[in-house]
Amino acid sequence: MRCKSLILGCAGLAFTPEEKTFFSTVRPWGLILFRRNIADPDQLKALCARFRALVGRDDAPVLIDQEGGRVQRMGPPLWRRYPAARSYLEATSGDVAKASALASIGSRLIAHDLKACGITVDCMPVLDCPVDGANDAIGDRAYARDPEALSHIARGAAEGLLDGGVLPIIKHMPGHGRAMVDSHYALPVVKEDRATLEASDFLPFRTLNHFPIAMTGHIVFDAIDPSHPATTSKAVIESVIRGWIGFDGLLLSDDLSMKALSGDFSQKTEALFAAGCDIALHCNGLMDEASEVAAAAPELAGRSFERANSALSWLDRPQTVLDPVEAGEIIDRVLALQA
């Protein structure tokens, strides 16, 4: 079944008549959900099922940002509160192996929540390494400040999602930890030399390059391409992401509605595909913007099509049995230590 190289948002709790026509005509590869789209489990499950019916693919991915901490779209009272990524290392007094095990339990429990509602992809783990003075856009969303420790804990988090039948997305490739401004509102520029970046920012992505999906960061690396952020930089994608990092999975852009990218939506969409991204992400659910993105996006084909199918095949791997009560008690203890 044909589809466009797109992941789009929708405006509310159910598809409007205009959205139904748009989604059934455009047939984006995936849908991404936010708090505006969530009321209760039954409504959420129905929304996911309706999306798949509109695009004509039972395996069409539905995504969400459910990291824990301040980035959690499904929350109390209907769903559990989850710790921020940094909490796992703090709760174990710096024991990386124990932190990884806890992060895996937390992610497995998140997968239990998501899968029950029809959500199959979670936009985590964050692999960005914060540095002193960086903008707090990453902050406690990072598992650690040391790249090797971060990689180990993030691996546990990603494996926990997979154990529950949900695909992880490693983000924000090739690293957002040095950003001094929030790319939701402005374009960050990193001036460190490439050797420094390879030893720190880029390293977790290289360590976890076998995972099936990654998301770019809207951030300029002066040492590689001073003119374009990673999302629209052919040099960064070819030399760093596909090159030094060695990632050959499905590469999504970060949200095109963020202010870091310049140009109109057609120009931004064309630029990211020309640079080497496989899928364009547009999140805010505004139809006028989404229509521009859809018009400029290609059909999912060739190597991108193969990567997309390969990513979805990871959902076929065996899942672990979860005792949600026992797992929830463990996560509650992590939260209690941070209170």
C-alpha positions as CSV (number, residue, x, y, z in Angstrom):
1,M,0.0,0.0,0.0
2,R,1.5,3.3,-1.0
3,C,2.1,6.1,1.5
4,K,3.9,9.4,1.8
5,S,7.2,9.8,3.7
6,L,5.4,11.7,6.4
7,I,4.4,11.5,10.1
8,L,1.6,14.1,10.9
9,G,-0.3,15.3,13.9
10,C,-4.1,15.9,14.2
11,A,-5.9,18.6,15.9
12,G,-8.1,17.0,18.6
13,L,-9.6,13.9,20.2
14,A,-11.1,12.7,16.9
15,F,-10.5,13.3,13.2
16,T,-12.5,16.2,11.7
17,P,-14.2,15.6,8.3
18,E,-11.4,17.6,6.7
19,E,-8.7,15.5,8.4
20,K,-10.4,12.3,7.4
21,T,-10.3,13.3,3.7
22,F,-6.8,14.6,4.0
23,F,-5.4,11.5,5.8
24,S,-7.2,9.1,3.5
25,T,-5.9,10.9,0.4
26,V,-2.3,11.7,1.5
27,R,-1.8,8.4,3.5
28,P,1.1,9.5,5.7
29,W,3.4,6.7,7.0
30,G,2.5,7.5,10.6
31,L,0.6,9.7,13.1
32,I,2.0,11.4,16.2
33,L,-0.1,12.2,19.2
34,F,0.0,14.9,21.9
35,R,-2.0,15.8,25.0
36,R,-4.6,17.6,22.9
37,N,-5.4,14.2,21.3
38,I,-5.8,12.3,24.6
39,A,-8.9,12.0,26.8
40,D,-9.0,8.4,28.1
41,P,-7.9,4.9,27.0
42,D,-11.0,4.0,25.0
43,Q,-10.9,7.3,23.1
44,L,-7.2,6.9,22.4
45,K,-7.6,3.4,21.2
46,A,-10.4,4.4,18.9
47,L,-8.3,7.3,17.5
48,C,-5.4,5.0,16.7
49,A,-7.7,2.5,15.0
50,R,-9.4,5.2,13.0
51,F,-6.0,6.5,11.7
52,R,-5.1,3.0,10.5
53,A,-8.4,2.6,8.8
54,L,-8.1,6.0,7.0
55,V,-4.6,5.2,5.6
56,G,-5.5,1.6,4.9
57,R,-2.6,-0.1,6.8
58,D,-3.1,-2.1,9.9
59,D,0.6,-1.7,10.8
60,A,0.7,2.1,10.3
61,P,2.8,3.4,13.2
62,V,1.3,5.7,15.8
63,L,3.9,7.7,17.8
64,I,4.0,9.6,21.0
65,D,6.6,11.4,23.2
66,Q,6.3,9.4,26.5
67,E,9.7,9.8,28.1
68,G,8.7,10.5,31.7
69,G,9.3,13.6,33.8
70,R,8.3,16.7,32.0
71,V,7.8,15.0,28.6
72,Q,4.8,12.7,29.2
73,R,1.7,13.0,27.1
74,M,-0.3,10.3,28.9
75,G,-0.3,11.0,32.6
76,P,-2.3,10.9,35.9
77,P,-5.0,10.1,36.8
78,L,-5.5,7.6,34.0
79,W,-1.9,6.6,33.5
80,R,1.1,6.4,35.9
81,R,3.6,9.2,36.3
82,Y,7.1,8.2,35.2
83,P,10.5,9.5,36.4
84,A,12.7,11.8,34.3
85,A,15.5,10.0,32.6
86,R,18.2,11.4,34.9
87,S,16.3,10.0,37.9
88,Y,17.4,6.5,37.3
89,L,21.1,7.3,37.8
90,E,20.3,9.5,40.8
91,A,18.2,6.7,42.4
92,T,21.0,4.2,42.2
93,S,23.7,6.7,43.5
94,G,25.5,6.6,40.2
95,D,25.5,2.8,39.7
96,V,25.2,2.6,35.9
97,A,24.3,-1.0,35.6
98,K,21.5,-0.7,38.2
99,A,20.3,2.5,36.5
100,S,20.1,0.7,33.2
101,A,18.0,-2.1,34.8
102,L,15.6,0.4,36.3
103,A,15.3,2.4,33.1
104,S,14.4,-0.9,31.3
105,I,11.7,-1.6,33.8
106,G,10.3,1.9,33.4
107,S,10.3,1.7,29.7
108,R,8.7,-1.8,29.8
109,L,5.9,-0.4,31.9
110,I,5.5,2.6,29.5
111,A,5.3,0.1,26.6
112,H,2.5,-1.7,28.5
113,D,0.5,1.6,28.7
114,L,1.1,2.5,25.0
115,K,0.5,-0.9,23.5
116,A,-2.9,-1.2,25.3
117,C,-4.0,2.0,23.5
118,G,-2.7,1.1,20.0
119,I,0.5,3.2,20.1
120,T,3.5,1.4,18.6
121,V,6.4,3.9,18.6
122,D,7.8,6.0,21.5
123,C,10.0,9.0,20.8
124,M,12.7,8.0,23.3
125,P,15.3,7.5,24.5
126,V,17.1,10.8,24.5
127,L,20.8,10.3,23.7
128,D,21.9,13.9,24.1
129,C,24.7,14.7,26.6
130,P,24.1,18.0,28.4
131,V,27.1,20.3,29.2
132,D,27.4,23.1,31.7
133,G,25.6,26.2,30.5
134,A,23.4,24.4,28.0
135,N,19.8,25.3,27.5
136,D,17.5,23.2,29.7
137,A,15.6,21.9,26.7
138,I,17.4,18.6,27.4
139,G,18.4,18.8,31.1
140,D,16.9,16.0,33.1
141,R,15.7,14.3,29.9
142,A,19.3,13.0,29.6
143,Y,20.2,9.7,31.4
144,A,23.7,11.0,32.3
145,R,26.3,13.6,31.4
146,D,29.0,11.0,30.6
147,P,28.4,9.5,27.1
148,E,29.4,6.0,28.0
149,A,27.1,5.9,31.1
150,L,24.3,7.5,29.1
151,S,24.7,4.9,26.3
152,H,24.4,2.0,28.8
153,I,21.3,3.4,30.5
154,A,19.6,4.4,27.3
155,R,20.2,0.9,25.9
156,G,18.2,-0.5,28.8
157,A,15.4,2.0,28.2
158,A,15.3,1.2,24.5
159,E,15.3,-2.6,25.1
160,G,12.5,-2.2,27.7
161,L,10.3,-0.6,25.0
162,L,11.1,-3.4,22.5
163,D,10.4,-6.0,25.2
164,G,6.9,-4.6,25.4
165,G,6.3,-4.4,21.6
166,V,6.9,-0.7,21.1
167,L,9.6,0.8,18.9
168,P,12.1,3.3,20.4
169,I,13.4,6.3,18.5
170,I,16.9,7.5,19.5
171,K,17.1,11.3,19.4
172,H,18.3,14.0,18.7
173,M,20.9,12.8,16.2
174,P,23.8,13.6,16.2
175,G,23.5,15.4,19.6
176,H,21.6,18.3,21.1
177,G,23.3,18.5,24.5
178,R,25.5,21.5,23.7
179,A,22.6,23.7,22.5
180,M,22.6,27.1,24.2
181,V,19.1,27.8,22.9
182,D,15.9,25.7,22.6
183,S,15.4,24.6,19.0
184,H,11.7,24.9,19.5
185,Y,12.2,28.7,19.4
186,A,15.6,29.4,17.8
187,L,18.5,27.7,15.9
188,P,21.3,26.4,18.1
189,V,24.9,26.6,16.9
190,V,27.6,24.4,18.2
191,K,31.2,25.6,17.7
192,E,33.2,22.7,19.1
193,D,35.6,20.8,16.8
194,R,34.7,17.5,15.3
195,A,37.1,15.5,17.5
196,T,35.5,16.8,20.7
197,L,32.0,16.0,19.3
198,E,33.0,12.5,18.3
199,A,34.3,11.8,21.8
200,S,31.2,13.1,23.5
201,D,28.0,14.2,21.7
202,F,28.1,11.8,18.8
203,L,29.4,8.8,20.8
204,P,26.1,7.5,22.3
205,F,24.5,7.4,18.8
206,R,27.4,5.4,17.5
207,T,27.2,3.0,20.4
208,L,23.4,2.5,19.8
209,N,23.5,2.7,16.0
210,H,21.8,-0.7,15.6
211,F,18.4,0.5,16.8
212,P,15.9,0.9,13.9
213,I,14.8,4.6,14.1
214,A,16.4,7.9,14.9
215,M,15.4,11.5,14.9
216,T,17.5,14.4,13.8
217,G,18.2,17.6,15.8
218,H,17.7,21.1,14.4
219,I,21.2,22.2,15.3
220,V,24.1,23.6,13.4
221,F,27.6,22.1,13.9
222,D,30.1,24.7,12.7
223,A,32.9,22.2,12.3
224,I,30.9,20.1,9.7
225,D,28.3,22.4,8.1
226,P,28.1,26.1,9.3
227,S,25.3,26.9,6.9
228,H,22.6,24.2,7.7
229,P,21.2,22.5,10.8
230,A,21.7,18.7,10.9
231,T,18.1,18.0,9.7
232,T,18.8,19.8,6.4
233,S,22.5,19.2,6.1
234,K,23.7,16.7,3.6
235,A,27.2,17.0,5.0
236,V,26.0,16.1,8.6
237,I,23.8,13.2,7.4
238,E,26.3,11.7,5.1
239,S,29.5,12.3,7.0
240,V,28.4,12.0,10.6
241,I,25.0,10.2,10.8
242,R,25.4,7.6,8.0
243,G,29.2,7.9,8.2
244,W,31.0,8.1,11.5
245,I,28.0,7.1,13.6
246,G,27.2,4.3,11.1
247,F,23.4,4.6,11.4
248,D,21.6,2.9,8.5
249,G,18.1,2.8,10.0
250,L,15.1,5.0,9.4
251,L,15.9,8.7,9.8
252,L,13.1,11.0,10.8
253,S,13.4,14.8,11.0
254,D,12.5,16.6,14.2
255,D,9.3,18.6,14.0
256,L,9.1,20.9,11.1
257,S,6.9,23.4,13.0
258,M,9.8,24.2,15.3
259,K,11.3,27.7,14.9
260,A,14.9,26.6,14.4
261,L,14.3,25.9,10.7
262,S,13.9,28.7,8.2
263,G,11.9,28.9,5.0
264,D,8.3,28.0,4.3
265,F,7.1,24.5,4.9
266,S,7.6,23.4,1.3
267,Q,11.2,24.6,1.4
268,K,11.9,23.0,4.7
269,T,10.4,19.7,3.5
270,E,12.3,19.7,0.3
271,A,15.5,20.5,2.1
272,L,15.3,17.7,4.6
273,F,14.7,15.1,1.9
274,A,17.5,16.5,-0.3
275,A,19.8,16.2,2.7
276,G,19.0,12.5,3.2
277,C,16.2,12.2,5.8
278,D,13.8,9.4,5.1
279,I,10.6,10.8,6.8
280,A,9.3,14.3,7.5
281,L,7.7,15.0,10.9
282,H,5.1,17.7,11.3
283,C,3.4,17.7,14.7
284,N,1.1,20.7,15.4
285,G,-2.0,19.4,13.5
286,L,-2.5,22.7,11.6
287,M,-4.0,21.7,8.2
288,D,-2.6,24.5,6.2
289,E,1.0,23.7,7.2
290,A,0.5,19.9,6.9
291,S,-0.9,20.4,3.4
292,E,2.3,22.2,2.4
293,V,4.5,19.5,3.9
294,A,2.5,16.7,2.2
295,A,2.6,18.4,-1.2
296,A,6.4,18.6,-1.0
297,A,7.0,15.1,0.4
298,P,7.7,12.2,-1.8
299,E,6.1,8.8,-1.8
300,L,7.9,6.4,0.6
301,A,10.1,4.4,-1.8
302,G,13.5,2.9,-2.4
303,R,16.0,2.6,0.4
304,S,13.7,4.7,2.7
305,F,10.8,2.2,2.1
306,E,13.2,-0.7,3.0
307,R,14.3,1.0,6.2
308,A,10.7,1.7,7.2
309,N,9.7,-1.9,6.7
310,S,12.8,-3.1,8.5
311,A,12.0,-0.9,11.5
312,L,8.4,-2.3,11.7
313,S,9.8,-5.8,11.6
314,W,11.4,-5.2,15.0
315,L,7.8,-5.4,16.4
316,D,7.8,-9.1,15.6
317,R,10.4,-10.0,18.1
318,P,9.3,-11.9,21.2
319,Q,7.9,-9.8,24.1
320,T,8.6,-10.3,27.8
321,V,5.9,-11.0,30.4
322,L,5.3,-8.0,32.6
323,D,3.8,-7.9,36.1
324,P,2.5,-4.3,36.0
325,V,1.9,-4.1,39.8
326,E,5.4,-5.2,40.7
327,A,7.0,-3.0,38.0
328,G,4.9,-0.1,39.1
329,E,6.0,-0.4,42.7
330,I,9.7,-0.3,41.5
331,I,9.0,2.9,39.5
332,D,7.1,4.4,42.4
333,R,10.2,3.9,44.6
334,V,12.3,5.7,42.1
335,L,9.9,8.6,42.1
336,A,9.8,8.7,45.9
337,L,13.6,9.1,46.0
338,Q,13.2,12.2,43.8
339,A,10.5,13.8,45.9
